[in-house]
Amino acid sequence: MSGVADATNTVPGPELVKARILLVLVSLVASVLIGLALAARGGSATGKARDDGIVIGLSLDTLKEARWQADREQFVQRARELGAEVRVLAANSDDTVQISDVEKLITSKVDVLVIVPHDGTAMAKGVKMAHDAGIPVIAYDRMIRDSDPDLYVSFDNEHVGELQAKFLVEHLPTPGKGRIVRIYGAKSDNNAALFKRGQDRVLEPLIRSGDIEVVHEDWAEDWKPENAKRIVNAAITANGPRIDAVLASNDGTAGGAIQALSEEGLAGKVLVTGQDAETVALQRIAVGIEYDGSRYAGWQRQSDAPSIQAEVERALGAVADHAIEAVCGGRTDAGVHAHGQVAHFDTSARRSARGWALGANTELPADIAVLWAVEVPGEFHARYSAVSRTYRYVIQNRPVRPALSRQRVCWIHQPLDEAAMHEAAQCLLGEHDFSAFRASECQSRTAVRRLDRIAVTRLGECVTIQVTANAFLHHMVRNIAGTLSAVGRGDRPAAWVAETLASRDRRSAGITAPAGGLYFLRIGYPRHFGLPVTDPGTPAVIAGA
């Protein structure tokens, strides 16, 4: 099976239009490739992929751009809905690395391979390797030349170029006349050539007539904004401020052009076009969120139950005056609380950091609060940029059940030996397979995690378990808490925890502790993002113990 699937007729307008088209495109690819994989196996495309164990390999050129982060997230989510697993590798615009990534995915025996090539010619080798291994290949968004992929899925990029050029011509200070700079994108990307071809169709008659003068033009290697900036810098050096518009072939290069114009005091005076709905054209905002999860079905939006995400998106949307999609740093289950949840969203609205926080809190219910808001670079991602996560589990340890804190602690009436619990917990430090502590419904591809810190302490009648790791599995902290509690009660010896870890068998561990005692404490990010550090101190339930 081979062919081309096009998403066409995108027009300049609200950023969400292209975002919706991207979602459709991603969904189309995920749906089609399931059928490809099943067909390659000789199975039926109508069967459930989960039953067939379909594994998709996704080789990306880069994840440094917000567009590709969004595509990955939507792609993985849609594939999971269809019952497939996705293995994602990104090459950061290095052809050698991407070929190696493709080899790794082939060796891991994926059923179908989706490639977004950095170099559409160099990746022909990857298509051949996959076909030699009997693996179908989909070229996604960018054509792989000198090869025969099973499917090519993209926009009608020539038409996109036409629409972009028409918009520029119509919005020049004198419509149809002016001096322009052209930035074409990466020579290695066939899409750049297609954008140019569409632009040429509109511009060349006006150039021949003398109505449009191209004062400078060049290709921006790897679509990098800094290369686009150099092109505009060169244009200004040669021509001075006598430039009416910059035709950049995507938002990343448009952002570089705007930087160059800003340095010369020309930003806002010179028309700049782009496309992709990137965050250099929009704005990415990170927010810190605190919530009592007692009456919610967890972070994730639900069709039939209240969720933190739905409330946060509704409140931020009211402030932005347009629909908001918030991406969190770590999903929390029903009944779980947070001191320092972090989420990001993209918006065309311009508000101060204080305006986002105060405005959202005006709209939010009393059990959810936005603590801070800050503008972040486009490469920031609340989930994928995180380097650590910290949870705190709170146990109220007294003979009598709690009344005031009943939905915010785990109550254990038997006396707990917190020192024994702490000692037993230290075997969990380091990188291990935590299969014994993961929920059966956990969808993570691997159970290997790195636990950096775990401490069990007591203050009055409250015992806390605080855990920091690079990432966590579904119910991992609650299962650790249930296991350590058995040690604290004296039901199990301290050595049992190490034996349980080594067993990799969930049946060997303790019970899953109740959700009400769990708090998402904080998320660690690289310092250069400049996010506030959330330090909740001692929870009120402990301080009052």
FENKA-V9099 format. One record per residue. PHI is phi in degrees with one decimal (none if undefined). OMEGA is omega in degrees with one decimal (NA if undefined). Layout:
BEGIN
phi:PHI omega:OMEGA
phi:PHI omega:OMEGA
END
This chain:
BEGIN
phi:none omega:177.3
phi:-144.9 omega:178.9
phi:158.7 omega:-179.6
phi:-129.2 omega:173.4
phi:-111.4 omega:-175.3
phi:-114.7 omega:166.7
phi:-102.8 omega:-168.9
phi:-113.9 omega:172.1
phi:62.5 omega:168.6
phi:-76.4 omega:-177.9
phi:-127.4 omega:175.5
phi:-57.5 omega:-178.3
phi:170.6 omega:-179.2
phi:-54.7 omega:-176.1
phi:-61.0 omega:-175.8
phi:-68.9 omega:179.0
phi:-59.4 omega:-179.9
phi:-68.5 omega:177.7
phi:-59.6 omega:178.5
phi:-66.3 omega:178.2
phi:-62.7 omega:176.8
phi:-57.7 omega:-179.9
phi:-62.7 omega:177.3
phi:-61.8 omega:-179.1
phi:-61.8 omega:178.7
phi:-60.2 omega:179.0
phi:-60.8 omega:177.9
phi:-60.2 omega:-179.6
phi:-59.7 omega:-178.0
phi:-59.6 omega:-179.2
phi:-67.6 omega:-178.2
phi:-65.4 omega:-175.0
phi:-68.9 omega:174.1
phi:-60.0 omega:176.9
phi:-62.7 omega:176.9
phi:-59.5 omega:-178.0
phi:-63.4 omega:179.8
phi:-65.9 omega:178.1
phi:-62.9 omega:179.0
phi:-62.1 omega:178.6
phi:-83.0 omega:-175.5
phi:84.4 omega:-179.1
phi:-93.8 omega:-179.0
phi:-103.0 omega:178.8
phi:-71.4 omega:178.9
phi:-90.3 omega:179.4
phi:-76.4 omega:178.2
phi:-76.3 omega:-178.8
phi:-63.7 omega:-177.8
phi:-58.8 omega:-179.9
phi:-65.1 omega:-178.3
phi:-97.1 omega:178.1
phi:65.2 omega:-177.9
phi:-65.3 omega:176.5
phi:-122.0 omega:-178.4
phi:-106.0 omega:172.2
phi:-97.5 omega:-179.9
phi:-119.8 omega:178.7
phi:-102.1 omega:-177.8
phi:-103.2 omega:172.8
phi:-61.0 omega:-175.5
phi:-154.4 omega:169.3
phi:-122.5 omega:-179.5
phi:-83.3 omega:178.8
phi:-107.0 omega:-176.9
phi:-60.0 omega:-179.4
phi:-58.3 omega:-177.0
phi:-74.9 omega:172.3
phi:-61.3 omega:179.3
phi:-65.5 omega:178.6
phi:-59.8 omega:178.9
phi:-57.5 omega:-175.9
phi:-62.3 omega:-179.7
phi:-65.7 omega:179.7
phi:-61.7 omega:-178.9
phi:-62.7 omega:-179.2
phi:-63.0 omega:-179.0
phi:-66.2 omega:178.4
phi:-61.9 omega:177.9
phi:-63.1 omega:176.6
phi:-59.8 omega:178.0
phi:-85.8 omega:177.0
phi:90.3 omega:-178.4
phi:-108.4 omega:174.5
phi:-99.7 omega:179.3
phi:-120.5 omega:173.5
phi:-108.2 omega:-172.0
phi:-110.4 omega:172.7
phi:-131.8 omega:179.6
phi:-122.5 omega:-171.7
phi:-99.6 omega:-178.2
phi:52.7 omega:173.3
phi:62.1 omega:178.1
phi:-120.0 omega:-176.4
phi:-61.4 omega:180.0
phi:-62.5 omega:178.7
phi:-64.1 omega:-177.6
phi:-66.8 omega:175.5
phi:-61.0 omega:177.6
phi:-62.2 omega:177.3
phi:-60.9 omega:179.2
phi:-62.3 omega:177.0
phi:-59.1 omega:179.4
phi:-62.5 omega:-179.7
phi:-66.3 omega:176.8
phi:-64.0 omega:179.8
phi:-61.0 omega:179.6
phi:-77.1 omega:173.5
phi:64.8 omega:171.4
phi:-66.2 omega:-178.3
phi:-85.8 omega:179.6
phi:-152.2 omega:-175.1
phi:-121.3 omega:175.1
phi:-111.9 omega:-174.8
phi:-124.4 omega:165.5
phi:-105.0 omega:-169.7
phi:-75.7 omega:168.4
phi:-72.4 omega:177.7
phi:-118.2 omega:-174.9
phi:-66.3 omega:177.2
phi:-89.8 omega:-178.5
phi:-60.8 omega:-175.7
phi:-78.1 omega:174.3
phi:-56.9 omega:177.5
phi:-60.9 omega:180.0
phi:-65.1 omega:177.7
phi:-62.2 omega:179.8
phi:-62.7 omega:179.9
phi:-60.6 omega:-179.8
phi:-65.1 omega:-179.7
phi:-65.5 omega:176.0
phi:-61.2 omega:179.0
phi:-90.7 omega:178.7
phi:76.7 omega:-177.2
phi:-107.0 omega:177.2
phi:-67.1 omega:-176.1
phi:-127.8 omega:171.1
phi:-113.2 omega:171.1
phi:-87.4 omega:-173.7
phi:-107.4 omega:176.7
phi:70.7 omega:-179.1
phi:-120.0 omega:-179.1
phi:-70.7 omega:172.4
phi:-101.1 omega:-173.5
phi:-81.6 omega:179.0
phi:55.5 omega:179.8
phi:-153.1 omega:-178.1
phi:-131.2 omega:177.1
phi:-63.7 omega:-177.3
phi:-72.2 omega:178.8
phi:-156.9 omega:173.5
phi:-122.6 omega:-178.1
phi:-117.6 omega:-177.8
phi:-161.2 omega:166.9
phi:-76.4 omega:167.3
phi:-81.6 omega:-169.6
phi:-70.1 omega:173.9
phi:-63.0 omega:179.7
phi:-66.9 omega:175.3
phi:-58.5 omega:177.6
phi:-60.8 omega:177.4
phi:-60.3 omega:-177.9
phi:-62.2 omega:179.3
phi:-63.7 omega:-179.7
phi:-65.0 omega:177.9
phi:-61.1 omega:179.2
phi:-60.5 omega:-179.4
phi:-60.2 omega:-177.6
phi:-59.4 omega:-177.0
phi:-71.9 omega:-174.4
phi:-110.6 omega:171.6
phi:-63.6 omega:178.6
phi:-49.9 omega:168.5
phi:-111.7 omega:-173.9
phi:-50.7 omega:178.3
phi:85.5 omega:-179.0
phi:-139.2 omega:176.5
phi:161.2 omega:178.8
phi:-106.7 omega:-173.1
phi:-128.6 omega:171.0
phi:-111.6 omega:179.7
phi:-116.5 omega:176.4
phi:-119.4 omega:-168.0
phi:-94.1 omega:-176.1
phi:96.3 omega:-174.1
phi:-84.5 omega:177.1
phi:-61.4 omega:-177.7
phi:-74.1 omega:-176.4
phi:-102.6 omega:179.9
phi:-59.4 omega:179.1
phi:-60.6 omega:179.4
phi:-60.4 omega:177.7
phi:-65.7 omega:179.7
phi:-69.3 omega:175.6
phi:-56.8 omega:-178.5
phi:-61.3 omega:-179.6
phi:-60.7 omega:177.9
phi:-66.1 omega:177.0
phi:-62.2 omega:-179.1
phi:-59.3 omega:-178.0
phi:-59.5 omega:179.8
phi:-87.3 omega:-169.7
phi:-83.8 omega:-172.0
phi:-59.5 omega:176.4
phi:-60.3 omega:-179.9
phi:-74.6 omega:176.0
phi:-69.2 omega:179.8
phi:-63.9 omega:-179.4
phi:-78.9 omega:-178.9
phi:87.4 omega:179.6
phi:-72.4 omega:177.0
phi:-113.2 omega:174.9
phi:-114.1 omega:174.8
phi:-88.0 omega:-175.3
phi:-82.1 omega:178.4
phi:-163.5 omega:177.6
phi:-154.0 omega:179.3
phi:-169.3 omega:176.8
phi:-96.5 omega:178.5
phi:-95.7 omega:-176.4
phi:-56.0 omega:176.9
phi:58.8 omega:179.9
phi:60.7 omega:-174.6
phi:-74.8 omega:178.8
phi:-57.7 omega:-178.6
phi:-64.9 omega:176.8
phi:-72.2 omega:175.1
phi:-64.4 omega:177.7
phi:-59.4 omega:179.6
phi:-63.8 omega:179.0
phi:-63.2 omega:-179.9
phi:-69.8 omega:175.0
phi:-56.0 omega:179.8
phi:-64.9 omega:179.5
phi:-64.7 omega:180.0
phi:-69.3 omega:176.9
phi:-59.0 omega:-176.5
phi:-80.5 omega:-170.8
phi:-120.2 omega:-175.5
phi:70.5 omega:-177.1
phi:-78.6 omega:-175.3
phi:-78.8 omega:178.0
phi:-130.9 omega:-178.6
phi:-94.9 omega:-175.6
phi:-161.5 omega:173.4
phi:-122.3 omega:176.3
phi:-98.8 omega:178.3
phi:-101.4 omega:-170.7
phi:-82.2 omega:168.7
phi:-155.2 omega:-175.2
phi:-69.8 omega:178.2
phi:-62.3 omega:178.2
phi:-69.8 omega:174.8
phi:-62.5 omega:177.5
phi:-61.9 omega:175.7
phi:-62.4 omega:177.7
phi:-62.2 omega:-179.6
phi:-63.8 omega:176.7
phi:-59.5 omega:179.3
phi:-62.8 omega:179.0
phi:-64.7 omega:180.0
phi:-61.3 omega:179.9
phi:-62.0 omega:-178.4
phi:-104.3 omega:-179.4
phi:71.4 omega:-176.1
phi:-105.9 omega:-179.9
phi:-62.5 omega:-176.2
phi:89.1 omega:178.2
phi:-100.5 omega:-179.1
phi:-111.5 omega:178.1
phi:-64.7 omega:176.8
phi:-128.2 omega:176.8
phi:-107.6 omega:174.7
phi:-156.9 omega:174.0
phi:-162.0 omega:180.0
phi:125.0 omega:-175.7
phi:58.5 omega:177.1
phi:-75.3 omega:-178.9
phi:-73.7 omega:169.7
phi:-74.7 omega:174.3
phi:-92.3 omega:176.0
phi:-99.1 omega:179.1
phi:-156.0 omega:177.6
phi:-104.7 omega:-178.5
phi:-117.7 omega:171.5
phi:-104.5 omega:178.6
phi:-130.7 omega:171.7
phi:-99.0 omega:-171.1
phi:-129.9 omega:173.9
phi:-117.7 omega:178.2
phi:-155.7 omega:169.2
phi:-94.7 omega:-174.1
phi:-85.1 omega:-170.5
phi:-57.4 omega:-174.4
phi:-104.0 omega:-177.5
phi:-116.4 omega:179.0
phi:-84.1 omega:-179.5
phi:109.1 omega:178.4
phi:-66.4 omega:-167.0
phi:-65.2 omega:178.5
phi:-55.7 omega:180.0
phi:-123.0 omega:179.3
phi:-78.0 omega:-172.3
phi:-128.8 omega:-178.1
phi:-153.7 omega:179.3
phi:-68.8 omega:-179.5
phi:-138.5 omega:176.4
phi:-64.0 omega:-178.0
phi:-57.1 omega:-178.3
phi:-61.6 omega:179.9
phi:-67.5 omega:179.7
phi:-64.3 omega:179.8
phi:-64.3 omega:178.5
phi:-63.1 omega:-178.3
phi:-67.9 omega:179.2
phi:-66.2 omega:177.1
phi:-63.2 omega:177.4
phi:-65.7 omega:178.4
phi:-72.0 omega:-177.4
phi:-77.3 omega:-174.0
phi:65.9 omega:170.1
phi:-158.4 omega:-177.9
phi:-62.4 omega:-179.4
phi:-120.9 omega:170.5
phi:-115.8 omega:-176.8
phi:-99.9 omega:178.3
phi:-111.0 omega:-174.1
phi:-97.2 omega:179.1
phi:-77.1 omega:179.1
phi:-164.2 omega:-179.7
phi:-68.1 omega:176.4
phi:-111.9 omega:-178.0
phi:-80.2 omega:176.2
phi:-55.6 omega:177.0
phi:83.5 omega:-179.1
phi:-87.4 omega:-176.4
phi:-105.1 omega:177.9
phi:-144.8 omega:168.8
phi:-93.3 omega:-172.0
phi:-140.5 omega:171.5
phi:-66.1 omega:177.4
phi:-125.9 omega:176.6
phi:-137.0 omega:173.0
phi:-128.6 omega:175.2
phi:-151.7 omega:177.4
phi:-105.3 omega:-175.3
phi:-151.7 omega:171.6
phi:-93.7 omega:-179.2
phi:-78.1 omega:178.1
phi:-108.4 omega:178.5
phi:-133.5 omega:174.0
phi:-72.2 omega:176.9
phi:-57.3 omega:178.5
phi:-63.3 omega:179.9
phi:-63.4 omega:177.9
phi:-62.1 omega:-176.3
phi:-67.1 omega:-177.8
phi:-66.3 omega:179.5
phi:-62.5 omega:179.5
phi:-63.7 omega:-178.2
phi:-65.8 omega:174.3
phi:-64.1 omega:-176.7
phi:-91.4 omega:-173.2
phi:-81.6 omega:172.0
phi:-67.5 omega:-172.2
phi:-64.9 omega:-176.9
phi:-93.5 omega:174.2
phi:-134.5 omega:178.0
phi:-141.7 omega:170.1
phi:-87.3 omega:-175.7
phi:-83.1 omega:-178.6
phi:-160.3 omega:174.5
phi:-141.8 omega:179.8
phi:-151.9 omega:174.8
phi:-73.9 omega:-177.1
phi:-127.6 omega:177.3
phi:-63.8 omega:-178.2
phi:-61.4 omega:-179.1
phi:-78.6 omega:178.6
phi:-69.2 omega:175.4
phi:-138.3 omega:-173.8
phi:-55.3 omega:-179.2
phi:-89.3 omega:-169.6
phi:-79.2 omega:176.9
phi:-85.8 omega:-177.4
phi:-67.8 omega:177.4
phi:-109.7 omega:177.0
phi:-158.5 omega:176.1
phi:-138.9 omega:-178.9
phi:-126.6 omega:175.3
phi:-116.4 omega:173.1
phi:-127.1 omega:176.2
phi:-111.1 omega:-173.9
phi:-113.1 omega:177.9
phi:-115.1 omega:172.6
phi:-90.1 omega:-170.3
phi:-109.4 omega:178.8
phi:-155.6 omega:-176.5
phi:-66.9 omega:-173.6
phi:-100.0 omega:179.7
phi:-61.8 omega:-179.7
phi:-78.7 omega:174.2
phi:-108.9 omega:-176.5
phi:-67.2 omega:-175.0
phi:-107.8 omega:-169.6
phi:-58.9 omega:-179.7
phi:-101.1 omega:-175.0
phi:-126.4 omega:175.7
phi:-144.7 omega:166.1
phi:-98.5 omega:-179.7
phi:-96.9 omega:173.0
phi:-126.5 omega:-174.5
phi:-84.1 omega:177.9
phi:-72.3 omega:178.0
phi:-59.3 omega:179.5
phi:-110.1 omega:174.4
phi:-96.6 omega:-175.0
phi:-66.3 omega:178.1
phi:-65.1 omega:177.3
phi:-65.0 omega:178.4
phi:-63.6 omega:179.3
phi:-62.1 omega:179.6
phi:-60.3 omega:-178.7
phi:-64.6 omega:-175.3
phi:-72.3 omega:-172.5
phi:-66.1 omega:177.7
phi:-68.2 omega:-179.1
phi:-82.9 omega:-178.5
phi:-65.3 omega:-180.0
phi:99.0 omega:-178.8
phi:-92.0 omega:-177.9
phi:-143.6 omega:167.3
phi:-86.1 omega:-175.9
phi:-97.2 omega:-179.3
phi:-56.2 omega:-179.4
phi:-66.7 omega:-176.0
phi:-117.9 omega:179.0
phi:-105.5 omega:177.6
phi:-69.3 omega:-178.7
phi:-63.0 omega:-178.7
phi:-90.6 omega:179.6
phi:-60.4 omega:-176.0
phi:-100.6 omega:-179.6
phi:-63.6 omega:-176.1
phi:-65.6 omega:-179.0
phi:-132.8 omega:178.1
phi:-96.5 omega:-179.0
phi:-78.6 omega:177.4
phi:-138.6 omega:177.6
phi:-110.7 omega:179.7
phi:-96.3 omega:-173.1
phi:-93.1 omega:-176.8
phi:-156.6 omega:171.1
phi:-147.4 omega:-177.9
phi:-139.1 omega:175.4
phi:-114.7 omega:-177.0
phi:-134.6 omega:177.5
phi:-126.5 omega:168.7
phi:-134.4 omega:-175.5
phi:63.2 omega:-177.7
phi:-91.8 omega:-179.1
phi:-108.6 omega:175.0
phi:-108.9 omega:179.6
phi:-117.2 omega:172.5
phi:-116.0 omega:-178.9
phi:-114.4 omega:-171.0
phi:-130.5 omega:174.5
phi:-120.2 omega:179.2
phi:-147.8 omega:175.5
phi:-68.0 omega:176.9
phi:-165.2 omega:-177.3
phi:-128.5 omega:173.8
phi:-88.4 omega:178.8
phi:-61.0 omega:179.5
phi:68.2 omega:-174.7
phi:-59.3 omega:-177.8
phi:-66.4 omega:179.9
phi:-64.7 omega:177.6
phi:-72.5 omega:174.2
phi:-64.2 omega:179.4
phi:-61.4 omega:178.3
phi:-63.6 omega:-179.9
phi:-71.1 omega:179.5
phi:-65.5 omega:178.2
phi:-63.4 omega:177.1
phi:-63.3 omega:175.5
phi:-68.3 omega:-179.1
phi:-62.0 omega:177.9
phi:-77.3 omega:-176.3
phi:87.4 omega:179.9
phi:-74.2 omega:-178.4
phi:-136.4 omega:176.5
phi:-78.4 omega:-179.4
phi:-59.5 omega:-178.2
phi:-64.6 omega:-178.4
phi:-62.7 omega:-178.8
phi:-63.9 omega:177.7
phi:-63.4 omega:178.3
phi:-63.5 omega:178.9
phi:-64.4 omega:177.8
phi:-57.3 omega:-177.7
phi:-65.9 omega:-177.1
phi:-69.3 omega:-176.4
phi:55.7 omega:-175.4
phi:-120.8 omega:-178.9
phi:-57.4 omega:-178.9
phi:-67.6 omega:-179.1
phi:-83.4 omega:-174.2
phi:-87.8 omega:178.7
phi:-76.4 omega:-178.6
phi:-69.7 omega:171.6
phi:-81.1 omega:-178.0
phi:-65.4 omega:-177.7
phi:-60.2 omega:-176.6
phi:-66.7 omega:-173.2
phi:-59.5 omega:-179.1
phi:-86.3 omega:-172.0
phi:-99.3 omega:178.4
phi:-127.4 omega:171.3
phi:-79.1 omega:-166.9
phi:-81.1 omega:-177.9
phi:-163.2 omega:175.2
phi:-124.7 omega:177.1
phi:-95.9 omega:177.7
phi:-129.0 omega:173.1
phi:-53.7 omega:-173.9
phi:-61.4 omega:-173.8
phi:-65.2 omega:176.5
phi:-75.5 omega:174.6
phi:68.4 omega:-179.7
phi:-81.7 omega:174.7
phi:-59.9 omega:177.4
phi:-93.4 omega:-179.5
phi:-83.5 omega:177.8
phi:-130.0 omega:-176.7
phi:-71.8 omega:-177.8
phi:67.1 omega:-179.3
phi:-87.7 omega:179.2
phi:-57.8 omega:-177.5
phi:-57.3 omega:-177.9
phi:-66.0 omega:178.2
phi:-82.9 omega:-178.7
phi:-59.0 omega:-179.6
phi:-91.0 omega:-175.8
phi:-69.7 omega:NA
END
